[in-house]
Amino acid sequence: MSTTQIPTLLPTPVIMTVNYIITSFLYNVSNLILFTSSDIRVSLVDDTGIVQTRIFYKLEGTEYSSWGGDDQYIIDLIISKIPDWVSTVIAPNTPPPFNTSMSAVLPTPVIMSFNYNIVSFYYEIININLFTNAYICVSLVDDKNLIQKQVYYLIEGIEYSNWGGDDQYIIDLIIPKIPGWINPTPTETTM
């Protein structure tokens, strides 16, 4: 039984796309400079209630002069900016929301997508049932050396019979499965 301590490089990197459905936002207006500008801090919240990213926006020029103190104007402005903001976010960082009690629901959810270049993996054998099967956890690692996904896989049947305790067999078994794990089928459990 073994756990790889160094990542195993993939022969060809695999692109993994992750989508977050942004359904609401929290916001805070601050740093008001009369007749000039104000800062708006926005936390984008996904459909599970998790803040996926925060945006700092300076309200100035015609946008500032159009505000005129109408709070609904700020909400409508934020809603109109969110599609552009999510297309420029590099990666989600799940920060805590800004200290604010103001929030709004988007009339139409916006999808925020991220691509990760999966270049290596780690694996750990979680459990072995002698003569029957082995349960492993595979951590998919991107080109920034961050784990982007973990997959739990049951090695059984002919795969288990052919294993014989050879670590290279496990590596050779994992590599062709990775593209399918990025878009899992209902028989595979992922985290």
N, C-alpha and C positions, 0 to 999 in steps of 0.2 A: 504494500500500500504506500502511495506517495502523493506528495503535493508538489507541483512545480513551483520553484522559488523565483525563477527568472521567467519573464514572458516568452512564450513561443511565438516567433514571428510568422505571420501568414505569408504564403507565397505571393498572394495578390491581395492588397487591401480591399476591404468591402465598405461601401458607403451605407451608413445607417441613418435614416431620416426619422426624426421624432417630431410629432405635432402636438401642440398644446392648444386647446380651444379656450380663447379668452372671452369670458362672458360678462365681466364687470370690472370696475376699477374703483380705487380709492384715490382721493386727491386732496391737495392742500395748496392754498394760495398764500404766498409769503413774500417778504422783501419788497413790499410795495414802495415804489418811488413815484410820488404824485406827478401826474401829467407825463410820465415817461414809460415806466415798465413795472412788471411784477413777475415773480417766479411762480411756476406751477410745478408741483411734484406729483407724479401720477404713479400708482402701483397697479400693474395689470394683473388681474386675478383670473385663474383658469376655472373650468367647470367643476373642479373638485375643491375649490376654495383656497387654493395655494397661490400665493403671489409668485409669478414667474419672472418678472423683471420690473425695474423702476425706471421712470423717465423724468429727466429734469428739462423743463421747457421755459424759455423766457418769453413772456407775453409783452410785445412792444410794437411800436409803429401803429399801423392801421388796426391791427388786432386789439391793441391796448385801447385805442381811442374808441373802437366799436363796443368795447365792454360796457362802459358807462355804469358799472355797478350791478348789472343784471346777472345774477348767479346762473340762470339757465343758459346764458351766452357761454359761460365757461364750460358747462357740461356739454353743450352742443359742439363747442370748439374741440374739446378733448375727444369726443366721439368721432369727429371728422378727421382727427390726426392719427388715431390708433392704427388704421391700416398701414400708414406710412411708417409709423414707429416700429411695428412688429416686423416689417420687412428689413429694418436696419439693425435689429438686435443681433449681436454676434452669437450669444448663447444664453440660455436661461441661468440665473444664479439664485433663484428662490430666496431672495432677501426678505427680511421682515418688512411689513408695510410701513410707510411713513406714519408718524404719530398724527392721526387724523380721524375725525368722525364722519367726514363727508364721503359718500360713496354713490355710485350710480351703476345701473345695469345697462349693458349695451343692447340696443334694439335688435341687432343681429350679431351673433358671435363671430369672432375673427380668429382664424387659425394662424398660429405662430409656428413656423417650421425651422428645424435645425438639422444640418447634415453633419455626421461625425464620420471620420475616416478611421475605420477599425483596422488596426495594423497588427495586433497581437492578442494573445489570450493567456490567462492563467487557468489552471484547473485544480480542483481539490476533490479527492474521493471522500465523500461524506459518510457512506456506509457500505459495507459489503455483507451480503447474505451468502455464505459459502455455498458453492455449487449451484447458485441460483441467479444472483444479480448484484450489481453495484450501482450506487446512486452517486452522481458527481455534480459538482457546481463548476460552471465555466464562466469566468469573468472576461467580457469582451473589452479590450483596451484600445483607446483612440491614439492618434499621433501626438497627443499632448500628455500621454501616459496616465490618462484618467479612465477609470472603469465607467463605461457608459451603459452596460447592461449585464445582468447575471442570468444564466440559464441553468436550470436544474434538469438533469437528464438521467434516465434509468437505462443502464446497460444490461440487457438481458438476452435470453435466447442465444442465437448464433453469435451475436456480438460478444456476449459474455464468454461463451465457449471458446471463441477464437482468441480471447485476451491472453490468458496464461500468465498474467502478472507483468507483461512487457509494457513499460511506460511508453515506448515509441508507438505501440499499437493504439494506445489511448489518444495520443497526439494525432495519428493518422486517421482515427475515427472521428475526432472533433472537427478537423479542418474542413472537410466537405459539408459538414452540417451547419456551419456558421451562417452562410447566406440564408438558409431556411429559418434559422433562429431569429434573424433580424426581422423577418416577417413570419412569426410563428403560426403553426397549424394548431388546431384545437387539442392535439394529443401531447403538446409540449407545454410545460409550465415555465413561465419566465417572470423575472422580477425587474 
